[in-house]
């Protein structure tokens, strides 16, 4: 199996992901309880299933979460969010 291509998120799309309240709630849920399915996220936070799926894909595209066998978790552990923000800020 080949490795996925490296992510090259744009600053604008990354900012949109981290300023969206529902995306942040999903991220916080995955920090506290990794290994959630789209259905579990939708059940816990109450967005429609389609919205939960879209926001999880957004967070995954930005490199904040990963999906393995349908289970989402924070990429690289809970510190990944801060590391990505620091990278974008030039730190």
N, C-alpha and C positions, 0 to 999 in steps of 0.2 A: 504494500500500500504506500502511495506517495504522500508526502507531507503537503498540507494545504499551502497555497501561495501566501506570502507575507501580506499582512494588512497594511494599507496606506490610507488611514482615515483622514478626511479633510478636517480642518479646524472647525468649520461651520457645522458640519454634520455631528461632530463630536460634541460641540457646545449645545446643539439642539437635543442630543441624547441626555446630557447631564443636567439640562435645565427643565426637562419634562418631569413633572411631579410623579406621574405613574411609573416612568422609567426608574426614577430614584427609589420609589417604593418597592419596585421589583428587585432592584439591586440590593436594597437593604434586607429584603426577605431572603435573598440568596446568600448574603453574608451570614445571616443568623441560621438559616436552614438550607445548606447546599443540597443539590441533588433533587431539585423540584422539576416536575413535568410542566408543560404548558397548562394542562388542565388543573394541576394543583395550584399554580400561580393564580389562575383565573378564579378558582374557588376561594382562595384565601383573600385576595385583594379586590375581588368583585368586578374587574373589567370584563367586557365580553371576551370570549375565547379568542376571537380573531384579533382583537386589540392586544391581548396578552402575548399572542404569538408574534405579532408585528413588533412590539416593543422588545421582546426577547431577541428577535433577529437584529433589531437595531443595536442593542447592547452587544450582541455577538459580533456584528460587523465592525463596531468600534473597538473591539478587543477587550471589553470589560467582563464578558462572560463566555464560557465555553459550553458546548453541548456534546455529550457523549451518550450514545444510545438513548436519546430522547430525554436525558436528564441534564438540567442546566445547573451550573455552578459558577462562582466568581473565578475569573481567569487568574491563575497565579496566586490565589489566596486573597483574603480581604484587602491586602495592601495594594493590589493592582490598580485600583481606582486612583489612589493618590499618586502612584508612580506614573500613570498615564497623564494626569494633570501636570505633574512636574515636567514630564517630557515635553508636553505642548507649550509649557511656559518657558522652555529653554533650560530647565534645571538639570 
